[in-house]
Every structure is written in structure tokens, then in C-alpha cells.
């Protein structure tokens, strides 16, 4: 099974951006954590991070025909991007939405997620472990 892990804006700033919320571990540590979880599950992962909405849409489209599922943290675009929602619908791949923090206990505007209108599972507030949980879910539900 091949899973595309897609991260949105400012995820590349982990360890620097608001460490009281996101922790002190950096993006490389996140990738390493996901790679270890994928190896344990026997799934292949690809990684993509961008601060640009259009690039994220393009990466979702690239997953069509090449990935069996998507794990996405659209970050701030979660709350604003109909384009990302439409891209997820277009490719029709099983999708899990992940957020490092609990978006439902933060500012009111963060409680609205366009991504969750498509994603079959949403994992919030579990930090890096949320990505591992997302991979495990997809492997269990759709693994070959």
C-alpha cells in the first residue's frame, strides 16, 4: 500500500513556530516518525509539504493513480480552501485528515474544516502520533 502524506503551510516551521502549541521537534523529526510507523505497518509513504495552496492541489492530483490513500494536514488551508476539498473529491482516494493540535478547542475560525467534508476520518490533537494513527487506519481499511 502506498500513502501520500501531504502537509500544508507552516508545517515546515515545526520546532520554531509556537513551540508551546506544536512542540520543539522539527519537520525532519515528523518525517522520521511517520517513516518509522510506515515501516512497522509495511506501507510505503511519500511526503510533500508546501506553503502554496495550488501546489497542494497539484500534489493531490498527482496521487491519483499512484497512491492508495492520502493523509493530509492542510494546516491553515483546512479552514479556507474549497480548492483542496474539490481536489480530494476529484481523485476519490481514501483520506484521513490530521492536525497536530485540537482544532476544535482553538479559535472559532479553526473549528471549520473544508477537508473534513471529504475525509473519512479526522484525527486532532495527538501530535506526531496522529499521523501514525492515520497510516494504521488506512492500512487496516484498505491495505492489500
C-alpha positions in Angstrom: 0.0 0.0 0.0 1.2 3.5 -0.9 0.1 6.5 1.1 0.7 10.1 0.1 1.4 12.3 3.2 0.6 15.9 2.3 1.3 18.9 4.7 0.3 22.5 4.2 1.6 25.9 5.2 4.0 26.4 8.1 4.4 22.7 8.9 8.0 23.2 7.7 8.4 25.6 10.6 7.8 22.9 13.3 10.1 23.4 16.2 10.2 27.2 15.5 6.5 28.1 15.2 4.7 28.4 18.5 6.5 25.6 20.3 4.1 25.8 23.2 1.4 24.5 20.8 3.3 22.4 18.3 6.3 21.3 20.3 10.0 21.7 19.8 10.5 18.8 17.3 11.1 19.9 13.7 9.7 18.8 10.4 12.5 16.3 9.9 11.5 14.6 13.2 7.9 14.4 11.9 9.0 12.8 8.7 11.2 10.3 10.7 8.2 9.5 13.0 6.0 8.8 10.0 8.7 6.7 8.3 9.0 4.5 11.4 5.3 4.0 11.6 5.0 3.2 7.9 7.9 0.6 8.2 6.1 -1.1 11.1 2.9 -1.3 9.1 4.6 -2.4 5.9 3.3 0.6 3.9 5.1 2.9 1.5 4.9 6.7 2.1 5.7 9.7 0.0 6.0 13.2 1.5 5.0 16.6 0.3 4.9 19.9 2.1 4.1 23.3 0.6 3.0 26.7 1.7 1.2 27.2 -1.6 -2.4 26.1 -2.0 -2.1 25.5 -5.7 0.9 23.2 -5.2 -1.1 21.2 -2.6 -3.9 20.8 -5.1 -1.4 19.6 -7.7 0.1 17.1 -5.3 -3.4 15.7 -4.5 -4.0 15.3 -8.2 -0.6 13.5 -8.6 -1.8 11.0 -6.1 -4.4 9.8 -8.5 -3.3 6.5 -9.9 -0.1 6.4 -7.9 -1.3 6.3 -4.2 -3.8 4.1 -2.4 -4.7 6.8 0.1 -3.9 10.3 1.4 -3.0 11.6 4.9 -3.4 15.3 4.8 -2.7 18.2 7.2 -3.8 21.1 5.1 -2.9 23.4 8.1 -4.4 26.9 7.6 -5.9 25.9 4.3 -8.1 23.4 6.2 -10.3 26.3 7.1 -10.3 28.2 3.8 -9.7 26.0 0.8 -12.6 24.8 -1.3 -9.9 24.0 -4.0 -8.2 21.4 -1.7 -11.7 19.9 -0.9 -12.5 19.7 -4.6 -9.2 18.1 -5.5 -9.7 15.4 -2.8 -13.2 14.8 -4.2 -11.8 14.6 -7.7 -9.2 11.9 -7.0 -11.6 9.9 -4.9 -8.9 8.4 -2.7 -9.4 7.3 0.9 -8.3 10.3 3.0 -7.5 10.9 6.7 -7.3 14.5 7.9 -4.7 15.1 10.6 -4.0 18.1 12.8 -1.2 18.3 15.4 -3.3 20.3 17.7 -7.0 20.0 18.6 -8.5 22.5 16.2 -11.9 22.1 17.9 -10.6 23.7 21.1 -8.8 26.6 19.5 -10.1 29.8 17.9 -13.6 29.6 16.4 -12.4 30.0 12.8 -10.2 26.9 13.2 -13.3 24.7 14.0 -14.5 24.8 10.4 -12.8 22.3 8.1 -13.4 22.0 4.4 -11.2 18.9 4.3 -13.4 17.1 6.8 -16.3 17.4 4.3 -14.4 14.7 2.3 -12.1 12.9 4.7 -13.5 9.7 6.2 -11.6 10.2 9.5 -10.3 13.2 11.3 -7.5 13.0 13.9 -6.8 16.1 16.0 -4.6 16.9 19.0 -2.4 13.8 19.0 0.8 15.5 17.7 3.0 13.2 15.6 1.1 10.2 16.8 -1.9 11.4 14.8 -0.1 10.6 11.6 0.8 7.1 12.8 -2.9 6.5 13.7 -3.9 7.8 10.2 -1.5 5.4 8.5 -2.7 2.5 10.7 -6.3 3.3 9.8 -5.7 3.3 6.1 -3.6 0.2 6.2 -6.3 -1.7 8.2 -9.2 -0.4 6.0 -7.6 -0.5 2.6 -4.3 -2.5 2.9 -3.5 -5.1 0.4 
